[in-house]
Protein backbone atom coordinates (compact mmCIF):
# COMPACT_ATOMS: atom_id res chain seq x y z
CA UNK A 1 0.00 0.00 0.00
CA UNK A 2 2.83 2.39 0.84
CA UNK A 3 4.57 1.76 -2.49
CA UNK A 4 1.32 2.37 -4.38
CA UNK A 5 0.77 5.71 -2.67
CA UNK A 6 4.39 6.62 -3.25
CA UNK A 7 4.02 5.94 -6.99
CA UNK A 8 1.09 8.34 -7.21
CA UNK A 9 2.85 11.01 -5.18
CA UNK A 10 6.09 10.88 -7.19
CA UNK A 11 4.56 10.51 -10.65
CA UNK A 12 4.02 14.20 -11.34
CA UNK A 13 7.30 15.27 -9.77
CA UNK A 14 9.34 13.25 -12.27
CA UNK A 15 11.13 11.27 -9.60
CA UNK A 16 9.08 8.09 -9.77
CA UNK A 17 11.47 6.33 -12.15
CA UNK A 18 14.46 6.93 -9.86
CA UNK A 19 12.47 5.74 -6.86
CA UNK A 20 11.28 2.59 -8.66
CA UNK A 21 14.86 1.88 -9.73
CA UNK A 22 16.10 2.37 -6.18
CA UNK A 23 13.67 -0.24 -4.84
CA UNK A 24 14.19 -2.61 -7.78
CA UNK A 25 10.62 -2.43 -9.08
CA UNK A 26 11.44 -1.65 -12.70
CA UNK A 27 10.40 -4.27 -15.22
CA UNK A 28 12.46 -5.06 -18.27
CA UNK A 29 10.89 -3.13 -21.14
CA UNK A 30 12.27 -5.60 -23.67
CA UNK A 31 9.88 -8.29 -22.43
CA UNK A 32 6.79 -6.20 -23.11
CA UNK A 33 5.11 -7.27 -26.33
CA UNK A 34 2.10 -5.73 -27.98
CA UNK A 35 -0.39 -7.92 -29.85
CA UNK A 36 -0.64 -7.73 -33.61
CA UNK A 37 -3.43 -5.46 -34.87
CA UNK A 38 -6.59 -7.26 -35.99
CA UNK A 39 -6.14 -6.02 -39.57
CA UNK A 40 -2.67 -7.57 -39.73
CA UNK A 41 -3.95 -10.87 -38.39
CA UNK A 42 -6.71 -10.98 -41.00
CA UNK A 43 -4.33 -10.03 -43.82
CA UNK A 44 -1.72 -12.59 -42.76
CA UNK A 45 -3.14 -15.66 -40.97
CA UNK A 46 0.40 -16.98 -40.27
CA UNK A 47 2.18 -14.18 -38.38
CA UNK A 48 5.59 -14.88 -36.82
CA UNK A 49 5.46 -16.18 -33.27
CA UNK A 50 7.73 -13.46 -31.89
CA UNK A 51 7.61 -9.87 -33.07
One Martini backbone bead per residue (centre of mass of N, CA, C, O) as a GRO file, in nm:
protein
   51
    1UNK     BB    1   0.057   0.063  -0.020
    2UNK     BB    2   0.297   0.256  -0.001
    3UNK     BB    3   0.401   0.224  -0.294
    4UNK     BB    4   0.144   0.324  -0.432
    5UNK     BB    5   0.141   0.610  -0.309
    6UNK     BB    6   0.425   0.685  -0.408
    7UNK     BB    7   0.370   0.674  -0.710
    8UNK     BB    8   0.160   0.904  -0.713
    9UNK     BB    9   0.339   1.127  -0.580
   10UNK     BB   10   0.594   1.097  -0.800
   11UNK     BB   11   0.489   1.128  -1.090
   12UNK     BB   12   0.475   1.457  -1.122
   13UNK     BB   13   0.789   1.505  -1.031
   14UNK     BB   14   0.992   1.287  -1.185
   15UNK     BB   15   1.085   1.050  -0.947
   16UNK     BB   16   0.978   0.760  -0.992
   17UNK     BB   17   1.199   0.610  -1.148
   18UNK     BB   18   1.419   0.633  -0.929
   19UNK     BB   19   1.255   0.490  -0.709
   20UNK     BB   20   1.207   0.222  -0.856
   21UNK     BB   21   1.507   0.159  -0.893
   22UNK     BB   22   1.589   0.156  -0.594
   23UNK     BB   23   1.368  -0.091  -0.532
   24UNK     BB   24   1.342  -0.288  -0.791
   25UNK     BB   25   1.055  -0.224  -0.987
   26UNK     BB   26   1.169  -0.267  -1.264
   27UNK     BB   27   1.094  -0.351  -1.576
   28UNK     BB   28   1.152  -0.514  -1.867
   29UNK     BB   29   1.091  -0.371  -2.175
   30UNK     BB   30   1.169  -0.620  -2.366
   31UNK     BB   31   0.910  -0.805  -2.255
   32UNK     BB   32   0.717  -0.617  -2.406
   33UNK     BB   33   0.422  -0.701  -2.580
   34UNK     BB   34   0.235  -0.651  -2.866
   35UNK     BB   35  -0.025  -0.701  -3.039
   36UNK     BB   36  -0.160  -0.766  -3.316
   37UNK     BB   37  -0.342  -0.640  -3.538
   38UNK     BB   38  -0.633  -0.733  -3.681
   39UNK     BB   39  -0.557  -0.665  -3.976
   40UNK     BB   40  -0.298  -0.838  -3.981
   41UNK     BB   41  -0.429  -1.111  -3.915
   42UNK     BB   42  -0.615  -1.118  -4.164
   43UNK     BB   43  -0.391  -1.077  -4.386
   44UNK     BB   44  -0.209  -1.276  -4.185
   45UNK     BB   45  -0.249  -1.601  -4.060
   46UNK     BB   46   0.098  -1.628  -4.036
   47UNK     BB   47   0.246  -1.513  -3.797
   48UNK     BB   48   0.487  -1.456  -3.610
   49UNK     BB   49   0.565  -1.546  -3.286
   50UNK     BB   50   0.783  -1.313  -3.288
   51UNK     BB   51   0.839  -0.964  -3.311
   0.00000   0.00000   0.00000
